[in-house]
Amino acid sequence: QIRKNGYLIHSHPDNTLDTLRLVETLGGLPTRQVFQMHPKIIMTTTETLLRTKQFLEDHGISEEAAQCCFHIFTLGSDSVNTRLKELSSIPAFNALQTHPRVLRLVHYQQKARARLDYLRDIRRLRLALFQSNCFIDKAFKRRGSNPGPLDLQYAKEGADRTRGRDITGYLSLMLGLPEIEIRQEFHRHPYWCHIPLHLVQDTLHYLLELGYTRDQVWSNVHLLVYPRLTTTAKSITINHTR
């Protein structure tokens, strides 16, 4: 393993020992185990790891999300904090903060932002996490920079169609329901996969601000595919039962 990761020879042994002593876990796993899985993290200073962990906690990033992208601990703590703040300021990315793979957006933020700009240039309104995730270059090229006839049609109309995993994952967390149950309900609406996640988030928050409960929202969940401007207290009547 040392031969495969020759840079470890340049690591400071005292720093490694301090990290093992002061940083008990990373992403909910023992630090020693994380070092074995991702040796590059050994090069990060103890102080940086502690600060990065604190920044992730401050921004509400779960340990599950950290486990999906341990490479986040190879970045400078200030860079992580800055990128997390920028993530909150971009509507298309803000709704993805609860997604288990959100730290990949943070780790590859420059590439993700470049892809977001590209999708906007071709008038695509629907942004899913996989479209901005650099780990799936082939899928991005197939659906983005080298689109097929169906993709060209969606681009021309200013919309895109995905599998809706971001929407079901977000609503599962917010409403406390299984993703499969949410998907079954949304399948009754033919265009739900065309709706941007940040619009679903905006409408949900609007309904909750009006005083409706999550059970009431779930009973009329198809309202979430409409913009908040058309979802007003006068135009809808939400009941506990259908």
C-alpha positions as CSV (number, residue, x, y, z in Angstrom):
1,Q,0.0,0.0,0.0
2,I,2.9,2.4,0.7
3,R,4.3,1.6,-2.8
4,K,1.0,2.6,-4.3
5,N,0.9,5.8,-2.3
6,G,4.5,6.9,-2.3
7,Y,3.5,10.4,-1.1
8,L,2.9,8.9,2.4
9,I,6.7,9.0,2.9
10,H,6.5,12.8,3.1
11,S,3.8,12.7,5.8
12,H,4.8,13.8,9.3
13,P,4.6,11.0,11.8
14,D,3.8,13.3,14.7
15,N,0.8,14.7,12.8
16,T,-0.5,11.2,12.0
17,L,-0.2,10.2,15.7
18,D,-1.9,13.5,16.8
19,T,-4.8,12.9,14.3
20,L,-5.3,9.3,15.6
21,R,-5.3,10.6,19.2
22,L,-7.5,13.8,18.7
23,V,-9.8,12.8,15.8
24,E,-11.6,9.7,16.8
25,T,-13.9,9.4,13.9
26,L,-14.3,10.8,10.3
27,G,-17.7,10.4,8.8
28,G,-18.8,8.2,11.7
29,L,-16.0,5.7,11.0
30,P,-12.9,5.2,13.1
31,T,-10.1,7.4,11.8
32,R,-7.6,4.5,11.5
33,Q,-10.1,2.7,9.2
34,V,-10.6,5.8,7.1
35,F,-6.8,6.2,6.7
36,Q,-6.6,2.6,5.4
37,M,-9.4,3.3,2.9
38,H,-8.2,6.7,1.8
39,P,-4.4,7.1,2.6
40,K,-4.3,10.6,1.1
41,I,-6.2,12.0,4.1
42,I,-3.1,11.1,6.2
43,M,-1.4,14.1,4.6
44,T,-4.0,16.5,6.0
45,T,-3.1,18.2,9.3
46,T,-4.9,17.4,12.5
47,E,-6.1,21.0,12.9
48,T,-7.5,21.0,9.3
49,L,-9.4,17.8,10.0
50,L,-10.9,19.1,13.2
51,R,-12.0,22.4,11.5
52,T,-13.4,20.6,8.5
53,K,-15.5,18.3,10.8
54,Q,-16.8,21.3,12.6
55,F,-17.7,23.2,9.4
56,L,-19.6,20.1,8.1
57,E,-21.5,19.9,11.4
58,D,-22.3,23.7,11.4
59,H,-23.8,23.4,7.9
60,G,-25.9,20.4,8.8
61,I,-23.9,17.9,6.6
62,S,-24.6,14.3,7.9
63,E,-22.0,11.7,8.5
64,E,-23.7,9.6,5.8
65,A,-22.8,12.4,3.3
66,A,-19.2,12.4,4.5
67,Q,-18.9,8.7,4.0
68,C,-20.0,9.2,0.3
69,C,-17.0,11.6,-0.2
70,F,-14.1,11.1,2.2
71,H,-12.0,13.1,-0.2
72,I,-13.6,16.3,1.3
73,F,-11.1,15.9,4.1
74,T,-8.2,16.4,1.7
75,L,-9.3,20.0,1.1
76,G,-8.4,23.0,3.2
77,S,-10.9,23.7,5.9
78,D,-11.4,27.3,4.8
79,S,-12.1,26.1,1.2
80,V,-14.7,23.6,2.5
81,N,-16.4,26.4,4.5
82,T,-16.4,28.8,1.6
83,R,-17.8,26.2,-0.8
84,L,-20.5,25.2,1.6
85,K,-21.6,28.8,1.9
86,E,-21.7,29.2,-1.8
87,L,-23.7,26.0,-2.1
88,S,-26.4,27.6,0.0
89,S,-26.5,30.7,-2.2
90,I,-27.2,28.8,-5.5
91,P,-30.9,27.8,-5.7
92,A,-30.2,24.8,-8.0
93,F,-27.8,23.4,-5.4
94,N,-29.4,24.6,-2.2
95,A,-32.1,22.0,-2.3
96,L,-29.5,19.3,-2.6
97,Q,-27.9,20.0,0.8
98,T,-29.7,17.1,2.4
99,H,-28.7,14.7,-0.4
100,P,-26.3,11.9,0.7
101,R,-23.9,12.8,-2.2
102,V,-23.9,16.5,-1.7
103,L,-20.2,16.7,-0.7
104,R,-19.3,15.6,-4.2
105,L,-20.7,18.9,-5.4
106,V,-18.5,20.6,-2.8
107,H,-15.4,18.7,-3.7
108,Y,-15.8,19.3,-7.4
109,Q,-17.6,22.6,-7.1
110,Q,-15.8,24.4,-10.0
111,K,-16.6,21.7,-12.4
112,A,-20.2,21.5,-11.1
113,R,-20.7,25.2,-11.5
114,A,-19.3,25.1,-15.1
115,R,-21.8,22.4,-15.9
116,L,-24.6,24.4,-14.3
117,D,-23.7,27.4,-16.5
118,Y,-23.7,25.1,-19.5
119,L,-27.1,23.7,-18.7
120,R,-28.4,27.2,-18.4
121,D,-26.9,28.1,-21.7
122,I,-28.9,25.4,-23.5
123,R,-32.0,26.5,-21.5
124,R,-32.3,23.5,-19.3
125,L,-34.2,24.2,-16.2
126,R,-34.1,20.8,-14.5
127,L,-30.8,20.1,-12.7
128,A,-30.3,16.7,-11.1
129,L,-27.3,15.8,-9.0
130,F,-26.0,13.3,-11.5
131,Q,-25.9,15.9,-14.2
132,S,-23.4,18.0,-12.2
133,N,-21.5,15.2,-10.7
134,C,-18.1,14.8,-12.4
135,F,-18.0,11.1,-11.5
136,I,-20.5,10.4,-14.2
137,D,-18.8,12.0,-17.2
138,K,-20.3,9.5,-19.7
139,A,-23.8,10.2,-18.6
140,F,-23.3,13.9,-18.6
141,K,-21.8,13.9,-22.1
142,R,-24.6,11.6,-23.4
143,R,-27.3,13.8,-21.9
144,G,-25.6,17.2,-22.1
145,S,-22.7,18.0,-24.3
146,N,-23.6,15.3,-26.8
147,P,-27.4,15.1,-26.6
148,G,-29.6,12.7,-28.5
149,P,-32.8,13.7,-30.4
150,L,-35.0,13.5,-27.2
151,D,-32.5,15.6,-25.2
152,L,-32.4,18.2,-28.0
153,Q,-36.2,18.4,-27.8
154,Y,-36.1,19.0,-24.0
155,A,-33.3,21.5,-24.4
156,K,-35.2,23.4,-27.1
157,E,-38.3,23.5,-24.9
158,G,-36.3,24.6,-21.9
159,A,-36.8,21.6,-19.8
160,D,-35.2,18.3,-19.0
161,R,-36.4,14.9,-17.8
162,T,-34.6,12.8,-15.2
163,R,-35.6,9.9,-13.0
164,G,-36.7,12.1,-10.1
165,R,-34.4,10.6,-7.5
166,D,-33.5,14.0,-6.1
167,I,-37.2,14.9,-5.6
168,T,-38.1,11.6,-4.0
169,G,-35.0,11.7,-1.7
170,Y,-35.7,15.3,-0.6
171,L,-39.4,14.7,0.1
172,S,-38.7,11.4,1.9
173,L,-36.5,13.4,4.3
174,M,-38.9,16.3,4.7
175,L,-42.1,14.3,4.9
176,G,-40.8,11.2,6.7
177,L,-42.1,8.8,4.1
178,P,-40.5,6.0,2.0
179,E,-39.2,7.1,-1.4
180,I,-41.1,4.4,-3.2
181,E,-44.4,5.7,-1.8
182,I,-43.6,9.2,-2.9
183,R,-42.7,8.0,-6.4
184,Q,-46.0,6.1,-6.7
185,E,-48.0,9.2,-5.8
186,F,-46.0,11.4,-8.2
187,H,-46.4,8.9,-11.1
188,R,-50.0,10.1,-11.3
189,H,-48.7,13.4,-12.6
190,P,-47.2,12.9,-16.1
191,Y,-44.6,15.8,-16.0
192,W,-43.3,15.5,-12.4
193,C,-39.8,14.5,-13.6
194,H,-39.5,17.8,-15.5
195,I,-39.8,19.9,-12.3
196,P,-36.6,21.5,-10.8
197,L,-36.0,20.4,-7.3
198,H,-35.5,23.9,-6.0
199,L,-39.1,24.8,-7.1
200,V,-40.5,21.8,-5.2
201,Q,-38.5,22.9,-2.2
202,D,-39.8,26.5,-2.5
203,T,-43.5,25.4,-2.8
204,L,-43.2,23.0,0.1
205,H,-41.7,25.7,2.4
206,Y,-44.4,28.1,1.2
207,L,-47.2,25.7,2.2
208,L,-45.6,25.0,5.6
209,E,-45.3,28.7,6.2
210,L,-49.0,29.1,5.6
211,G,-49.6,26.7,8.5
212,Y,-50.4,23.5,6.7
213,T,-49.1,20.3,8.2
214,R,-46.9,17.8,6.5
215,D,-49.8,15.3,6.5
216,Q,-52.0,17.9,4.7
217,V,-49.3,18.5,2.2
218,W,-48.9,14.8,1.6
219,S,-52.6,14.4,1.0
220,N,-52.2,17.0,-1.8
221,V,-48.6,16.3,-2.8
222,H,-49.1,17.1,-6.5
223,L,-49.3,20.8,-5.5
224,L,-45.6,20.6,-5.1
225,V,-45.0,20.4,-8.9
226,Y,-46.5,23.9,-9.3
227,P,-44.7,27.2,-8.6
228,R,-45.6,29.0,-5.4
229,L,-47.0,31.9,-7.3
230,T,-49.9,29.7,-8.5
231,T,-50.2,27.9,-5.2
232,T,-52.1,30.4,-3.0
233,A,-54.3,30.0,0.0
234,K,-57.3,31.1,-2.1
235,S,-56.8,28.7,-4.9
236,I,-56.3,25.5,-2.9
237,T,-58.1,23.7,-0.1
238,I,-56.1,21.2,1.7
239,N,-57.9,18.5,3.7
240,H,-56.6,15.8,6.0
241,T,-58.1,13.2,3.8
242,R,-58.6,13.0,0.0
